[in-house]
Amino acid sequence: MAIRARGRENAQYKAKERDEFFRRLDRGGTIRAVAAELGLSVESCYRWRNEAGVSTPRVKSRVYTTEDKAEFFRLLALTGNVSKVAKELGFVRVTCYKWAHQAGIFTGKDTRAQRAQFERLRADGVSRADAARQVGVDKRSAQDWDKGIKQIPGGRVYPDGRVVRYRQAAILANVKNPREAYTRGAPVDLARLETVVDSRYLSLIERERIHDLRSRGDSMRAIGRALGRSASTISREIARNTATTVGYLPYAAHRIAASRRPRCHARKLEPVSNLRAYVEGKLRKRWSPEQISHRLVKDFPNDQGMRVSTETIYQAIYVQGRGALKREIATAMRRGRTTRKPRRDPAKRTSRFVDPMVSITERPADAADRAVPGHWEGDLIVGTMGRSAIGTLVERSSRFVALVHLKRLIAFEGVGGV
């Protein structure tokens, strides 16, 4: 996209420039950064943002050091202009004005000469509107001067000595709350945002294609055919995840969809109830979760509220810090574990043998075809309940078998080899 210099002679922007602004703002970054990148007016970009009902995320407040504050007051004593010093140092202008006001320094415009001229004009019989126009003040200031009211920081002083302070709640009563508008940078866990749950859910790449095809004017069915999705899926995606008057934005839609993933319902054993008390009592007696689940059906045949699955009990025991059962109850289980032991990952399983051995799948070719004698293969035969065991040694070429009786299985460290 071509970037043009902006000036008074070129103050009108085209629709494609506005669309490009929202497209880049949706990807991330501040309004000023996007405006500088595209060569647009910052004021126009903020106006577009407000008209679309989009609010940018609130960033963490900047922390200033004592040296920063001292440098601000040093330059302020030389220039006397808070805004100029704030811009030179790169500080927030509102923060600098707060420092100056707290120190009793007010750098506002001196209107005493204007007020004196206004009062002279009024004494000569000039109307309030004409006097305000000649002096160059607004209608409200002229009205206050005519009544003898003096402005002070955060309030006003009346001629009779009465002081009125502005109420902050009343001032902000008509201010639009930015949190009620759609926030472009809604707080979403980055891990949840980048996790691909399943192929049946729309991904960020697909949402970008939806935006591009939608901008080109393609129908719902055409977009669905291009993505290999049904037209109803595209229609629901656009209807549910379009949050601004600008239209469908892919990154914003992806954040909105990710924020709806968490299930906010309470766990069944979180609240204090008869069911939780029953489960806790049985666990203290070292009952297994499966026994508790089946026993509930027998003890409470007509009470459907006294039902809980085995997996729900396990989750309540092992999920600590989120309203789960107490930790001492978890240690009272038969296995005595306080965390779950992974079973599915082969790399995390406990090895069958203590000593490192050569796997039977790695035997050389001469041992596999039984051509050369001298290769032995070991195995183990375990009896009922592990009370006895026999070790076998087989010579690959001659098939000679040697049996070794093992009285105690726990003393066996493993038999194997090539």
C-alpha positions as CSV (number, residue, x, y, z in Angstrom):
1,M,0.0,0.0,0.0
2,A,1.4,3.4,-1.0
3,I,2.1,5.8,1.9
4,R,1.4,9.4,1.2
5,A,2.4,12.5,3.2
6,R,-0.5,14.1,5.0
7,G,-1.2,17.8,5.2
8,R,-4.0,20.4,5.2
9,E,-4.3,20.1,1.5
10,N,-5.0,16.3,1.8
11,A,-7.2,15.8,4.8
12,Q,-9.7,13.3,3.3
13,Y,-9.0,9.6,3.6
14,K,-10.4,6.8,1.4
15,A,-12.4,3.8,2.7
16,K,-9.5,1.5,1.8
17,E,-7.2,3.5,4.0
18,R,-9.6,3.2,6.9
19,D,-10.0,-0.5,6.4
20,E,-6.2,-1.0,6.3
21,F,-5.9,0.9,9.6
22,F,-8.4,-1.4,11.3
23,R,-6.7,-4.4,9.7
24,R,-3.3,-3.5,11.1
25,L,-4.8,-2.4,14.5
26,D,-6.4,-5.8,14.8
27,R,-3.0,-7.5,14.4
28,G,-1.6,-5.7,17.4
29,G,0.1,-2.4,18.2
30,T,-1.0,1.0,19.3
31,I,-3.1,3.5,17.4
32,R,-0.2,5.9,17.2
33,A,2.2,3.2,15.8
34,V,-0.3,2.2,13.1
35,A,-1.0,5.8,12.2
36,A,2.7,6.5,11.9
37,E,3.2,3.3,9.8
38,L,0.5,4.3,7.4
39,G,1.2,8.0,7.4
40,L,-2.3,8.8,8.7
41,S,-3.4,11.5,11.1
42,V,-3.5,10.4,14.7
43,E,-6.6,12.4,15.4
44,S,-8.4,10.7,12.5
45,C,-7.4,7.3,13.7
46,Y,-8.7,8.0,17.2
47,R,-12.0,9.2,15.7
48,W,-12.4,6.1,13.6
49,R,-11.7,4.0,16.8
50,N,-14.4,5.8,18.8
51,E,-16.9,5.7,16.0
52,A,-16.4,1.9,15.7
53,G,-16.8,1.3,19.4
54,V,-13.3,-0.2,19.7
55,S,-11.3,0.5,22.8
56,T,-7.6,-0.3,23.1
57,P,-6.3,-2.3,26.1
58,R,-5.1,-0.5,29.2
59,V,-1.4,-0.9,29.5
60,K,0.6,-1.1,32.8
61,S,1.3,2.3,34.3
62,R,4.8,3.6,33.8
63,V,7.0,3.8,36.9
64,Y,9.0,7.0,37.3
65,T,12.1,7.2,39.5
66,T,13.2,10.1,41.8
67,E,15.8,11.1,39.2
68,D,13.1,11.4,36.5
69,K,11.0,13.6,38.7
70,A,14.0,15.8,39.6
71,E,14.9,16.2,35.9
72,F,11.3,17.2,35.1
73,F,11.3,20.0,37.7
74,R,14.8,21.2,36.6
75,L,13.7,21.6,32.9
76,L,10.3,23.1,34.1
77,A,12.2,25.8,36.0
78,L,14.0,26.7,32.7
79,T,11.1,26.6,30.3
80,G,8.0,27.0,32.4
81,N,6.0,24.8,29.9
82,V,4.8,21.5,31.3
83,S,3.7,20.0,27.9
84,K,7.0,21.0,26.3
85,V,9.1,19.4,29.1
86,A,6.9,16.2,29.0
87,K,7.4,15.9,25.3
88,E,11.1,16.4,25.5
89,L,11.6,13.8,28.2
90,G,9.1,11.4,26.8
91,F,6.9,11.4,29.9
92,V,3.1,11.2,30.1
93,R,1.8,14.8,30.0
94,V,-1.0,14.2,32.5
95,T,1.5,12.8,35.0
96,C,3.7,15.8,34.6
97,Y,0.8,18.2,35.2
98,K,0.0,16.2,38.4
99,W,3.5,16.6,39.7
100,A,3.4,20.4,39.0
101,H,0.0,20.8,40.7
102,Q,1.1,18.8,43.7
103,A,4.1,21.1,44.0
104,G,1.9,24.2,43.8
105,I,3.0,25.1,40.3
106,F,0.2,26.1,37.9
107,T,1.3,27.0,34.3
108,G,-2.1,27.7,32.9
109,K,-2.8,30.8,30.8
110,D,-2.8,34.1,32.7
111,T,-6.3,35.6,32.0
112,R,-6.1,38.5,34.4
113,A,-5.5,41.0,31.7
114,Q,-8.3,39.6,29.6
115,R,-10.7,39.7,32.6
116,A,-9.8,43.3,33.4
117,Q,-10.5,44.3,29.8
118,F,-13.7,42.3,29.8
119,E,-14.9,44.2,33.0
120,R,-14.0,47.6,31.4
121,L,-16.1,46.7,28.4
122,R,-19.0,45.7,30.5
123,A,-18.8,48.9,32.5
124,D,-19.0,50.8,29.2
125,G,-22.3,49.1,28.4
126,V,-21.0,46.5,26.0
127,S,-23.1,43.3,25.9
128,R,-21.7,40.2,27.4
129,A,-21.5,38.4,24.0
130,D,-19.8,41.3,22.3
131,A,-17.3,41.8,25.2
132,A,-16.4,38.1,25.1
133,R,-15.9,38.2,21.4
134,Q,-13.6,41.2,21.6
135,V,-11.6,39.8,24.5
136,G,-11.4,36.3,22.9
137,V,-13.0,34.1,25.6
138,D,-15.7,31.5,25.5
139,K,-19.3,32.1,26.6
140,R,-19.0,30.1,29.9
141,S,-15.9,32.1,31.0
142,A,-17.6,35.4,30.2
143,Q,-20.7,34.3,32.2
144,D,-18.5,33.4,35.2
145,W,-16.6,36.7,35.0
146,D,-19.8,38.6,34.8
147,K,-21.0,37.0,38.0
148,G,-17.7,37.5,39.8
149,I,-16.8,33.8,39.9
150,K,-13.1,32.8,40.1
151,Q,-11.8,29.5,38.8
152,I,-9.5,27.5,41.0
153,P,-8.0,24.0,40.4
154,G,-10.8,21.5,40.9
155,G,-13.5,24.0,41.7
156,R,-14.6,27.7,41.8
157,V,-15.0,30.5,44.3
158,Y,-18.2,32.7,44.4
159,P,-18.2,36.4,45.3
160,D,-19.8,35.7,48.7
161,G,-16.8,33.5,49.6
162,R,-18.5,30.2,48.9
163,V,-16.1,27.5,47.5
164,V,-17.5,24.7,45.4
165,R,-15.4,21.7,44.5
166,Y,-16.1,19.6,41.4
167,R,-17.5,16.2,42.1
168,Q,-15.5,13.6,40.2
169,A,-18.5,11.2,40.0
170,A,-20.6,13.9,38.4
171,I,-17.9,14.8,35.9
172,L,-17.5,11.2,34.8
173,A,-21.3,10.5,34.8
174,N,-21.6,11.2,31.0
175,V,-18.2,9.7,30.0
176,K,-18.4,6.5,28.0
177,N,-16.9,3.7,29.9
178,P,-14.3,2.0,27.6
179,R,-14.8,-1.3,29.3
180,E,-18.3,-1.5,28.0
181,A,-17.1,-1.4,24.4
182,Y,-15.3,-4.2,22.6
183,T,-11.7,-4.3,23.7
184,R,-9.3,-5.1,20.8
185,G,-6.8,-6.6,23.2
186,A,-9.1,-8.5,25.5
187,P,-7.0,-10.4,28.1
188,V,-6.7,-14.0,26.9
189,D,-4.2,-16.6,28.0
190,L,-1.6,-16.8,25.3
191,A,-1.2,-20.5,25.6
192,R,-5.0,-20.9,25.1
193,L,-5.0,-18.5,22.2
194,E,-2.3,-20.4,20.3
195,T,-3.4,-23.9,21.2
196,V,-5.1,-25.8,18.3
197,V,-7.9,-27.7,20.0
198,D,-9.1,-29.7,17.1
199,S,-9.4,-29.5,13.3
200,R,-13.1,-29.1,13.5
201,Y,-12.6,-25.7,15.1
202,L,-11.7,-22.7,13.0
203,S,-8.1,-21.6,13.2
204,L,-6.6,-18.2,12.9
205,I,-5.5,-18.8,9.3
206,E,-9.0,-19.8,8.3
207,R,-10.4,-16.7,10.0
208,E,-8.0,-14.6,8.0
209,R,-9.2,-16.2,4.8
210,I,-12.8,-15.6,5.8
211,H,-12.0,-11.9,6.2
212,D,-10.3,-11.7,2.9
213,L,-13.0,-13.6,1.0
214,R,-15.7,-11.6,2.8
215,S,-14.0,-8.3,1.8
216,R,-13.9,-9.5,-1.8
217,G,-17.6,-10.0,-1.7
218,D,-17.9,-13.8,-1.8
219,S,-21.0,-15.4,-0.4
220,M,-21.2,-17.6,2.6
221,R,-21.4,-20.8,0.5
222,A,-18.4,-19.7,-1.6
223,I,-16.3,-19.1,1.5
224,G,-17.4,-22.4,2.9
225,R,-16.4,-24.2,-0.3
226,A,-13.0,-22.5,-0.3
227,L,-12.4,-23.5,3.3
228,G,-14.0,-27.0,3.1
229,R,-16.6,-25.9,5.7
230,S,-20.3,-25.7,5.7
231,A,-22.0,-22.4,5.0
232,S,-23.7,-22.4,8.4
233,T,-20.3,-22.6,10.1
234,I,-19.2,-19.5,8.2
235,S,-22.4,-17.7,9.0
236,R,-22.3,-18.5,12.7
237,E,-18.6,-17.4,12.9
238,I,-19.3,-14.0,11.4
239,A,-22.5,-13.5,13.5
240,R,-20.9,-14.5,16.8
241,N,-17.5,-13.0,16.5
242,T,-18.2,-9.6,14.8
243,A,-17.9,-7.1,17.7
244,T,-17.5,-3.7,16.0
245,T,-19.2,-1.6,13.4
246,V,-16.1,-2.0,11.2
247,G,-17.1,-5.6,10.5
248,Y,-15.4,-9.0,10.9
249,L,-11.8,-8.8,12.1
250,P,-9.9,-12.1,12.1
251,Y,-7.6,-11.6,15.1
252,A,-10.3,-10.1,17.2
253,A,-12.6,-13.0,16.3
254,H,-10.0,-15.5,17.3
255,R,-9.5,-13.8,20.7
256,I,-13.3,-13.8,21.3
257,A,-13.6,-17.5,20.4
258,A,-10.6,-18.4,22.7
259,S,-12.2,-16.4,25.6
260,R,-15.3,-18.6,25.4
261,R,-13.4,-21.9,25.7
262,P,-13.1,-22.1,29.5
263,R,-15.9,-23.9,31.3
264,C,-16.8,-21.8,34.3
265,H,-19.1,-24.3,36.0
266,A,-18.2,-25.4,39.5
267,R,-16.9,-28.9,40.1
268,K,-19.4,-31.3,41.6
269,L,-17.3,-31.9,44.8
270,E,-16.3,-28.2,45.3
271,P,-19.2,-27.0,47.4
272,V,-19.8,-28.3,50.9
273,S,-22.6,-30.9,50.6
274,N,-23.7,-34.3,51.8
275,L,-22.1,-35.8,48.7
276,R,-18.8,-34.3,49.5
277,A,-19.0,-35.3,53.2
278,Y,-19.8,-38.9,52.1
279,V,-16.8,-39.1,49.7
280,E,-14.4,-37.6,52.3
281,G,-15.6,-40.1,54.9
282,K,-15.0,-43.1,52.6
283,L,-11.6,-41.8,51.5
284,R,-10.5,-41.5,55.1
285,K,-11.4,-45.2,55.5
286,R,-9.1,-45.9,52.5
287,W,-11.9,-46.8,50.1
288,S,-11.0,-46.5,46.4
289,P,-12.9,-43.9,44.2
290,E,-14.4,-46.8,42.2
291,Q,-15.8,-48.4,45.4
292,I,-17.3,-45.1,46.5
293,S,-18.9,-44.5,43.1
294,H,-20.6,-47.9,43.1
295,R,-21.5,-47.8,46.8
296,L,-23.4,-44.5,46.4
297,V,-25.9,-46.3,44.1
298,K,-26.6,-48.9,46.8
299,D,-26.8,-46.5,49.8
300,F,-28.9,-43.9,48.0
301,P,-30.9,-45.7,45.3
302,N,-33.6,-43.0,45.1
303,D,-31.4,-39.8,45.4
304,Q,-30.0,-38.8,42.1
305,G,-28.1,-36.0,43.7
306,M,-25.9,-38.5,45.5
307,R,-24.1,-39.7,42.3
308,V,-20.5,-39.1,41.3
309,S,-18.3,-40.8,38.8
310,T,-14.9,-42.3,39.6
311,E,-13.1,-39.8,37.4
312,T,-14.7,-36.9,39.2
313,I,-13.4,-38.1,42.5
314,Y,-9.9,-38.5,41.1
315,Q,-10.0,-35.0,39.7
316,A,-11.2,-33.6,43.1
317,I,-8.3,-35.3,44.8
318,Y,-5.5,-34.4,42.5
319,V,-6.5,-30.9,41.4
320,Q,-5.0,-28.8,44.2
321,G,-5.7,-25.1,44.8
322,R,-8.9,-25.0,42.9
323,G,-11.5,-26.0,45.4
324,A,-10.5,-29.7,45.5
325,L,-10.6,-32.1,48.4
326,K,-8.1,-31.5,51.2
327,R,-4.5,-32.7,50.7
328,E,-4.5,-35.0,53.7
329,I,-7.4,-36.9,52.1
330,A,-5.3,-37.4,49.0
331,T,-2.5,-38.9,51.0
332,A,-4.9,-41.3,52.7
333,M,-5.5,-43.1,49.4
334,R,-4.1,-46.6,49.0
335,R,-1.3,-45.6,46.7
336,G,-0.4,-42.5,48.8
337,R,0.2,-40.3,45.7
338,T,-0.7,-36.6,45.8
339,T,-0.4,-36.2,42.0
340,R,-1.4,-38.3,39.1
341,K,1.1,-40.5,37.5
342,P,1.2,-40.3,33.7
343,R,0.6,-43.6,31.9
344,R,0.2,-42.8,28.3
345,D,3.6,-41.4,27.5
346,P,6.1,-44.3,27.1
347,A,9.0,-42.0,27.9
348,K,7.6,-41.4,31.4
349,R,6.9,-45.0,32.2
350,T,9.0,-46.9,34.7
351,S,11.4,-49.4,33.0
352,R,10.8,-53.1,33.6
353,F,14.5,-53.7,34.2
354,V,16.9,-52.0,36.5
355,D,20.1,-52.5,34.5
356,P,20.4,-51.1,30.9
357,M,20.1,-54.0,28.4
358,V,20.1,-54.4,24.7
359,S,16.6,-54.7,23.3
360,I,15.6,-57.9,21.5
361,T,14.7,-55.8,18.5
362,E,18.3,-54.7,18.1
363,R,19.8,-58.2,17.7
364,P,22.3,-58.6,14.9
365,A,21.6,-60.4,11.7
366,D,23.7,-63.5,12.5
367,A,21.7,-64.0,15.8
368,A,18.3,-63.4,14.1
369,D,18.8,-66.1,11.4
370,R,20.4,-68.6,14.0
371,A,23.4,-69.1,11.8
372,V,26.2,-68.6,14.4
373,P,26.1,-70.4,17.8
374,G,26.8,-68.6,21.0
375,H,23.9,-66.1,21.1
376,W,21.6,-66.5,24.1
377,E,18.2,-65.0,24.7
378,G,16.8,-64.6,28.2
379,D,13.2,-64.3,29.5
380,L,11.2,-64.5,32.7
381,I,8.2,-66.6,33.6
382,V,6.3,-65.3,36.6
383,G,3.9,-67.4,38.7
384,T,0.5,-66.5,40.3
385,M,0.6,-63.3,42.3
386,G,4.3,-63.1,41.7
387,R,5.1,-65.6,44.4
388,S,7.5,-67.6,42.2
389,A,9.4,-67.1,39.0
390,I,11.6,-69.0,36.5
391,G,14.3,-67.5,34.3
392,T,14.9,-69.1,30.9
393,L,18.0,-69.0,28.8
394,V,17.8,-70.2,25.2
395,E,20.7,-70.6,22.8
396,R,19.6,-69.3,19.5
397,S,21.4,-71.8,17.2
398,S,21.1,-75.2,19.1
399,R,17.8,-74.3,20.9
400,F,19.4,-75.4,24.2
401,V,17.3,-74.3,27.1
402,A,18.5,-73.6,30.7
403,L,15.9,-73.0,33.5
404,V,16.8,-71.0,36.6
405,H,14.4,-71.2,39.6
406,L,14.0,-67.9,41.4
407,K,12.7,-68.2,45.0
408,R,12.1,-64.5,45.6
409,L,11.0,-62.3,42.6
410,I,11.9,-59.1,44.3
411,A,15.6,-60.1,44.3
412,F,15.4,-60.6,40.5
413,E,16.9,-57.6,38.6
414,G,16.1,-58.7,35.1
415,V,17.2,-61.3,32.6
416,G,17.7,-60.4,29.0
417,G,20.3,-60.0,26.3
418,V,21.2,-61.1,22.8
